[in-house]
Amino acid sequence: MIELFRYDGRRVVVTGCSSGIGEAVAVGAAELGATVVGVDIKPPASDIAEFVHMDLGDRRSIDAGAAAIGGTIDALFNCAGLSDGSATPSQVFAVNFLGMRHLTEALVGGPLAGGGAVVNVASLGGLGWDNNLEAVQQMVALNDWDTAESWCAAHPEQFARGGYGFSKQSMILYTKERAVPWAQRGLRVNVIGPSPVDTPMLAASVKSVGQAFLDAFPRPLGRNSTAQEQAAVLLFLNSGAASYVTGQLLWTDGGYTAGLTTGQIDRPGSGRA
């Protein structure tokens, strides 16, 4: 059974490999026997087999990077992302969704075409995607980058609080919509939704939501997640141990959404006691 969790003989791509969850995934995958191709805008400090420079906000950079990856890929971990405190809403959305999708489709159409697994990192910021379904469906249906950007410009209401939330809502629906057609090709795809994680990205989030909001955020387990805890779930989902799991959104939030569902936790800002 333990062999199902290992990555021996598998070549995997990890975006955002230089910090946070992506770095933890890259290190963990290598420890489990994988040949790791790290993708980021800056080189990683950790030792990995291959590194490809890529700016997920730039289509030309993505196309060049995808070509450089080449070969055969057995798994893709989409961990790269920006918070609202680190860039403009359009830049955040471009990196978190448009760039993620552009790279994924390029790899699925090539190195990943014969099968494998994809896992995406969304967030609690994507909560409410099903209540915003009409807008999210419209976005996910727009496969052309320029058309998608024009749609965003015409719908400022989706970006009133920045680009992060809508990017993660779009990622969740994208994952679910791709699950069935990709399954018919032997390819699995899943997505996780972490609560606050102790990474450099969390510090940037303070600029958009404020330290008081983060301090007051309900944490049933009494603490933030670590990057390694999120990486462990991602490594499971792309491993042979999850070979019958696809199209799933897994809230890796320490019980937060369970508390919302059962009324034991109020959403921050609800004004209720």
Legacy VTK file of the C-alpha trace (Angstrom):
# vtk DataFile Version 3.0
C-alpha trace
ASCII
DATASET POLYDATA
POINTS 273 float
0.000 0.000 0.000
2.773 2.458 0.831
3.997 2.345 -2.778
0.767 4.056 -3.882
1.885 7.240 -2.148
5.321 7.315 -3.753
6.439 9.070 -6.944
9.318 6.860 -8.041
9.880 7.093 -11.782
7.402 9.969 -12.143
8.213 13.426 -13.553
6.132 16.206 -12.018
5.741 19.947 -12.579
5.317 22.271 -9.595
4.447 25.929 -10.165
5.384 28.420 -7.465
8.265 26.125 -6.475
10.366 28.857 -4.864
8.264 29.562 -1.782
5.308 28.566 0.338
3.148 25.605 -0.594
4.867 25.149 -3.962
8.276 24.854 -2.353
6.927 22.343 0.168
5.401 20.280 -2.653
8.627 20.341 -4.673
10.687 19.184 -1.701
8.122 16.551 -0.711
7.743 15.161 -4.230
11.524 14.798 -4.549
11.659 12.993 -1.211
8.998 10.613 -2.528
11.099 9.770 -5.573
9.834 12.207 -8.217
11.867 14.052 -10.803
10.704 17.598 -10.080
10.417 20.330 -12.693
10.043 23.566 -10.757
8.342 26.563 -12.346
8.556 30.076 -10.925
9.492 33.656 -11.684
12.603 33.239 -9.526
14.896 30.218 -8.952
14.229 28.067 -5.881
16.602 27.774 -2.940
15.861 24.058 -2.649
17.620 21.526 -4.860
15.344 20.240 -7.638
16.056 18.313 -10.838
14.959 20.990 -13.328
13.926 24.638 -13.177
11.958 26.584 -15.776
11.592 30.354 -15.469
8.029 31.468 -16.109
5.829 34.498 -15.501
2.255 33.217 -15.243
0.960 36.691 -16.026
2.590 36.637 -19.476
1.332 34.327 -22.236
4.607 34.409 -24.134
6.514 33.394 -21.025
4.055 30.560 -20.400
4.301 29.272 -23.976
8.101 29.372 -23.891
8.169 27.661 -20.499
5.745 24.939 -21.546
7.924 24.202 -24.575
11.017 24.083 -22.348
9.361 21.562 -20.014
8.844 19.136 -22.898
9.143 15.400 -22.376
6.504 13.449 -20.481
4.774 14.656 -17.316
2.934 12.470 -14.836
1.550 15.166 -12.540
1.027 18.923 -12.390
0.792 20.883 -9.147
-0.601 24.400 -9.717
0.605 26.132 -6.553
1.669 29.563 -7.855
-0.454 32.576 -7.037
-0.678 36.194 -5.949
-2.632 37.784 -3.118
-4.607 40.988 -3.446
-2.001 42.808 -1.405
0.783 42.095 -3.868
-0.567 43.307 -7.232
-3.479 44.958 -9.023
-6.750 43.007 -9.369
-6.110 42.379 -13.077
-2.587 41.108 -12.393
-3.801 38.848 -9.596
-6.531 37.401 -11.785
-4.161 36.918 -14.712
-1.648 34.932 -12.674
-4.090 33.010 -10.484
-6.526 31.943 -13.169
-5.720 32.948 -16.753
-2.061 31.965 -16.516
-2.775 28.821 -14.521
-5.336 27.723 -17.104
-3.112 28.633 -20.064
-0.228 26.540 -18.734
-2.469 23.635 -17.724
-4.127 23.441 -21.126
-0.738 23.597 -22.853
0.590 20.700 -20.783
-2.609 18.643 -20.988
-2.471 19.026 -24.750
1.121 17.772 -24.801
3.259 16.204 -22.068
0.237 15.234 -19.932
-1.890 14.007 -22.818
-1.397 10.326 -22.033
-2.790 10.498 -18.514
-1.635 11.574 -15.083
-3.080 13.988 -12.546
-3.501 17.716 -11.934
-4.197 19.457 -8.649
-4.944 23.161 -8.202
-4.601 25.347 -5.114
-7.655 27.554 -4.606
-8.522 29.102 -1.235
-11.288 29.943 1.190
-11.336 33.091 -0.923
-13.236 30.966 -3.453
-16.130 30.362 -1.057
-19.424 31.295 -2.648
-18.405 30.172 -6.130
-21.693 28.257 -6.426
-23.683 31.344 -5.394
-21.857 33.346 -8.068
-22.247 30.585 -10.619
-23.541 32.592 -13.584
-20.566 34.945 -13.611
-18.062 32.170 -12.928
-19.514 30.031 -15.728
-19.242 32.940 -18.147
-15.588 33.417 -17.264
-14.591 29.753 -17.444
-16.282 29.449 -20.848
-14.033 32.179 -22.279
-10.985 30.234 -23.393
-9.355 33.173 -25.188
-7.138 35.259 -22.887
-7.952 38.629 -24.477
-11.695 37.937 -24.453
-11.498 36.923 -20.800
-9.658 40.142 -19.914
-12.289 42.184 -21.770
-15.020 40.400 -19.810
-13.242 41.278 -16.560
-13.045 44.939 -17.555
-16.772 44.920 -18.271
-17.641 43.342 -14.892
-15.941 45.450 -12.200
-18.416 44.161 -9.611
-16.497 40.870 -9.566
-13.337 42.715 -8.544
-14.683 45.138 -5.956
-12.436 43.571 -3.298
-9.575 42.669 -5.640
-8.879 39.842 -8.068
-8.163 37.038 -5.629
-11.648 35.806 -4.737
-12.980 35.647 -8.284
-9.782 33.995 -9.502
-10.221 31.205 -6.961
-13.936 30.824 -7.726
-13.023 30.468 -11.402
-10.338 27.911 -10.576
-12.817 25.781 -8.638
-15.355 25.655 -11.451
-12.620 25.123 -14.049
-11.461 22.069 -12.105
-14.945 20.608 -11.910
-15.769 21.295 -15.563
-12.593 19.596 -16.768
-13.012 16.486 -14.608
-15.355 14.458 -16.840
-13.783 15.079 -20.266
-10.292 14.587 -18.870
-11.335 11.412 -17.044
-12.194 9.911 -20.410
-8.533 10.441 -21.320
-7.253 8.889 -18.100
-6.415 12.254 -16.522
-7.570 13.259 -13.031
-7.962 16.819 -11.694
-8.791 18.084 -8.201
-8.596 21.326 -6.241
-8.007 22.226 -2.595
-9.238 25.241 -0.632
-6.859 26.158 2.196
-7.598 28.511 5.062
-4.767 30.898 6.095
-1.370 29.243 5.651
1.863 30.461 7.209
3.708 31.438 4.033
5.191 34.690 2.657
1.918 35.173 0.753
0.036 35.563 4.041
2.064 38.635 4.899
1.037 40.212 1.593
-2.608 39.450 2.366
-2.430 41.737 5.394
-2.191 44.680 3.006
-5.615 43.888 1.532
-7.665 42.496 4.444
-5.840 43.956 7.444
-4.132 42.305 10.396
-7.243 42.611 12.587
-9.288 40.541 10.127
-6.670 37.789 10.026
-6.274 37.813 13.804
-10.034 37.404 14.268
-10.431 34.702 11.594
-11.994 31.560 13.127
-9.511 28.698 13.480
-11.137 25.547 14.912
-7.719 23.886 15.276
-6.386 27.016 16.971
-3.691 27.890 14.443
-2.870 28.503 10.796
-1.916 25.627 8.544
1.699 25.063 7.578
2.797 24.842 3.961
3.897 21.255 4.604
0.388 20.269 5.739
-1.128 21.591 2.520
1.629 19.966 0.461
0.883 16.573 1.996
-2.718 16.756 0.764
-1.635 17.842 -2.703
0.881 15.006 -2.918
-1.822 12.536 -1.900
-4.263 13.790 -4.527
-1.759 13.423 -7.373
-0.502 10.052 -6.130
-1.655 6.544 -6.962
-3.381 6.447 -3.582
-6.049 8.816 -4.984
-6.442 7.011 -8.308
-10.273 7.087 -8.110
-10.574 10.696 -6.957
-11.289 13.382 -9.534
-13.334 16.566 -9.855
-13.261 17.127 -6.108
-12.951 20.332 -4.088
-11.311 19.510 -0.755
-11.484 22.237 1.876
-8.152 21.986 3.723
-9.274 24.569 6.247
-8.975 23.006 9.687
-12.748 22.688 10.070
-13.755 26.226 9.060
-16.301 25.312 6.363
-17.692 22.552 8.577
-18.337 25.209 11.203
-20.062 27.447 8.661
-22.272 24.605 7.428
-23.366 23.597 10.919
-23.789 27.144 12.234
-21.012 26.756 14.790
-18.924 29.449 13.077
-20.034 32.770 11.607
-18.385 34.115 8.479
-16.089 37.040 9.434
-17.851 40.337 8.912
-21.338 38.881 9.272
-21.996 41.121 12.246
-23.438 38.267 14.277
-22.208 37.385 17.733
LINES 1 274
273 0 1 2 3 4 5 6 7 8 9 10 11 12 13 14 15 16 17 18 19 20 21 22 23 24 25 26 27 28 29 30 31 32 33 34 35 36 37 38 39 40 41 42 43 44 45 46 47 48 49 50 51 52 53 54 55 56 57 58 59 60 61 62 63 64 65 66 67 68 69 70 71 72 73 74 75 76 77 78 79 80 81 82 83 84 85 86 87 88 89 90 91 92 93 94 95 96 97 98 99 100 101 102 103 104 105 106 107 108 109 110 111 112 113 114 115 116 117 118 119 120 121 122 123 124 125 126 127 128 129 130 131 132 133 134 135 136 137 138 139 140 141 142 143 144 145 146 147 148 149 150 151 152 153 154 155 156 157 158 159 160 161 162 163 164 165 166 167 168 169 170 171 172 173 174 175 176 177 178 179 180 181 182 183 184 185 186 187 188 189 190 191 192 193 194 195 196 197 198 199 200 201 202 203 204 205 206 207 208 209 210 211 212 213 214 215 216 217 218 219 220 221 222 223 224 225 226 227 228 229 230 231 232 233 234 235 236 237 238 239 240 241 242 243 244 245 246 247 248 249 250 251 252 253 254 255 256 257 258 259 260 261 262 263 264 265 266 267 268 269 270 271 272
